[in-house]
Amino acid sequence: MSLENKVQLFYTKTKNTNLALKAIPGHFVTNHSHINYYMDLTSMKTIYREAKKVADVLSQRYKNQIPVDTILCMDGTEVIGTLLAEKLADSHLARGLNAKKEVAIVTPEQHANTSQLIFRDNYKNLIKNRDCIVLMASITTGYTVHKAIETIQFYGGVPRGVSAIFSNISQQDGVKIDAIYDVGVLPEYRSYDYTNCPYCKKGVKIDALVNSMGYSTY
């Protein structure tokens, strides 16, 4: 059976049937762990109407509670980030904390040798002394979020929050993670260190290698 035929749909507690989380059960390998569900977030990251719904939901916390100058887009979330910035800076929301702001949307570069996240000199002013949030698609171990927060701090910015479509954790480095979906909608979701994966110990074959770009089967 192909992975596409194994897709299961999950919904938020509010039963928003117009925005379903697509989860595929199996044995998957990420850069940092082994997981038993792959979250297929392709359509939410690329299709305008779905990305707009994601941005609408994520914008709720930042409208009146948290200042946002810059959105750090990870996992290919630039479309969502642009729509989120538009939502926050909407001039019609006169009472919004971020109304009429010029919110920047940036994506860090990953150094080829060290895997560190970096910004070239012409982008540094979009981070330094600015209120920044990290936008992720899916958070499993928190390793990538940690690197993003560390990068913001290194360039003199202030990490104000982390937003994601799905997250396996609720906070990282003292920063709250706001996710549309968490493990509450999928309690059987598991992440394992590669040295202690029960699937590997049982000899269960790997279904696919996965990262922020998608999955690759053998």
C-alpha positions in Angstrom: 0.0 0.0 0.0 1.4 3.4 -0.9 1.8 6.0 1.8 -0.9 8.2 0.2 -3.5 5.4 0.7 -2.7 5.3 4.4 -3.5 8.9 5.2 -5.6 9.5 8.3 -7.4 12.8 9.0 -7.5 14.5 12.4 -9.3 17.6 13.5 -8.8 20.2 16.2 -11.0 20.2 19.3 -13.1 22.9 17.7 -13.9 20.4 14.9 -12.8 22.7 12.2 -13.6 20.3 9.4 -12.3 22.7 6.8 -8.7 22.2 8.0 -7.7 18.6 8.5 -4.4 17.3 9.7 -3.1 14.6 7.4 -1.2 12.0 9.3 0.4 8.8 7.8 1.2 5.9 10.2 4.4 4.0 9.7 8.1 3.9 10.6 9.8 7.1 9.6 13.3 8.6 10.0 13.9 12.3 10.5 17.3 14.0 11.0 17.0 13.7 14.7 14.6 10.9 15.6 12.4 8.0 14.5 8.6 8.7 14.4 5.5 6.6 14.0 3.5 9.2 12.1 4.5 11.5 9.3 2.5 14.7 9.1 1.8 15.6 5.5 1.4 19.4 5.6 2.1 20.0 1.9 -1.3 21.5 1.1 -1.3 23.7 4.2 2.0 25.1 3.2 1.4 25.6 -0.5 -2.3 26.0 -1.3 -3.6 29.5 -0.7 -6.9 28.8 0.9 -5.5 26.3 3.3 -2.4 28.4 4.1 -4.7 31.4 4.8 -6.8 29.3 7.3 -3.6 28.3 9.1 -2.5 32.0 9.2 -5.9 33.0 10.5 -5.7 30.6 13.4 -2.1 31.4 14.3 -2.6 35.1 14.2 -5.1 35.1 17.1 -2.4 35.1 19.8 -0.3 37.8 18.3 -3.0 40.3 17.4 -3.3 41.8 20.9 -0.8 40.0 23.1 2.6 39.8 21.5 4.5 42.3 19.4 5.8 41.0 16.1 8.4 42.7 13.9 9.8 39.7 12.1 8.6 36.2 11.3 11.3 33.6 11.0 10.0 31.0 8.5 11.2 27.4 8.8 10.1 24.2 7.1 9.0 25.9 3.9 6.3 28.0 5.7 7.0 31.2 3.7 3.5 31.3 2.2 1.9 31.0 5.6 4.3 33.5 7.0 3.4 36.1 4.3 -0.3 35.6 5.0 0.3 35.8 8.8 2.2 39.0 8.4 -0.7 40.4 6.3 -3.2 39.4 9.0 -1.2 41.0 11.8 -0.5 44.2 9.9 -4.1 44.6 8.6 -4.8 48.3 8.8 -8.5 47.6 9.5 -7.5 46.1 12.9 -6.9 49.5 14.4 -6.8 48.1 17.9 -4.4 45.3 17.1 -1.0 45.4 18.7 0.7 44.9 15.4 -1.7 46.8 13.2 -0.1 48.8 10.4 3.4 47.4 11.1 5.9 46.6 8.4 6.3 42.9 9.4 9.4 41.2 7.8 9.3 37.6 6.6 12.8 36.0 6.6 14.2 32.5 6.2 17.7 31.7 7.6 20.4 30.1 5.5 21.8 26.8 6.7 25.6 26.7 6.7 26.7 23.7 4.5 29.5 22.6 6.8 28.2 23.3 10.3 24.4 23.2 9.8 24.2 26.4 11.7 21.5 28.9 10.8 22.9 32.2 9.6 21.8 35.5 8.1 23.9 37.6 5.7 24.8 41.1 6.6 21.9 42.6 4.6 19.4 40.7 6.7 20.8 41.4 10.1 18.9 44.6 10.6 15.6 42.6 10.3 16.6 40.6 13.4 18.6 43.0 15.7 16.5 44.7 18.3 13.3 43.3 16.8 10.5 41.2 18.2 10.7 37.9 16.4 8.5 34.8 16.2 9.5 31.4 14.7 7.1 29.8 12.3 7.3 26.0 11.9 5.3 23.4 10.1 5.9 20.4 12.4 7.9 20.2 15.6 9.0 16.7 16.8 12.0 17.0 19.2 12.4 20.8 19.4 16.0 20.7 18.0 15.3 22.9 15.0 13.2 25.3 17.2 16.2 25.5 19.6 18.5 26.4 16.7 16.1 29.1 15.5 15.7 30.7 18.9 19.5 30.6 19.4 19.9 32.3 16.0 17.5 35.1 16.8 19.3 35.7 20.1 22.7 35.6 18.4 21.7 38.3 15.9 20.4 40.5 18.7 16.7 39.8 18.3 14.0 38.9 20.9 12.2 35.5 20.5 8.6 36.3 21.4 7.0 33.0 20.4 6.9 29.9 18.3 4.0 28.9 16.1 3.4 25.6 14.3 0.8 23.6 12.5 1.7 20.5 14.6 3.9 20.2 17.7 4.9 17.3 19.9 6.1 19.7 22.6 4.6 22.7 24.3 7.7 24.9 24.9 11.3 25.2 24.0 14.0 27.2 25.8 11.3 28.9 27.9 9.4 30.0 24.8 5.8 28.9 24.5 4.8 27.0 21.3 1.4 27.7 19.9 0.3 24.8 17.6 -3.0 24.3 15.8 -2.6 20.5 16.5 -0.7 18.9 19.3 -0.4 15.3 20.5 -3.9 15.7 22.1 -5.4 15.0 18.7 -3.1 12.1 18.1 -2.1 10.6 21.5 -0.5 7.5 19.9 2.1 9.7 18.2 5.6 8.8 19.3 9.2 10.1 18.7 12.2 7.9 19.5 15.9 8.4 19.7 17.4 6.4 16.8 19.3 4.3 19.4 16.2 3.3 21.2 13.6 2.8 18.4 11.3 -0.1 19.1 10.5 -0.5 15.4 14.2 -0.9 14.6 14.6 -3.4 17.5 11.8 -5.5 16.0 13.2 -5.3 12.5 10.4 -3.3 11.1 11.5 -1.7 7.9 11.6 2.0 7.4 8.8 3.4 5.3 10.4 6.6 4.3 13.0 9.3 5.2 11.3 12.5 6.0 12.3 16.2 6.5 10.7 19.6 6.0 10.5 19.1 2.3 8.5 15.8 2.4 9.3 12.1 2.3 11.3 9.7 0.2 10.5 6.0 0.1 13.0 3.4 -0.8 
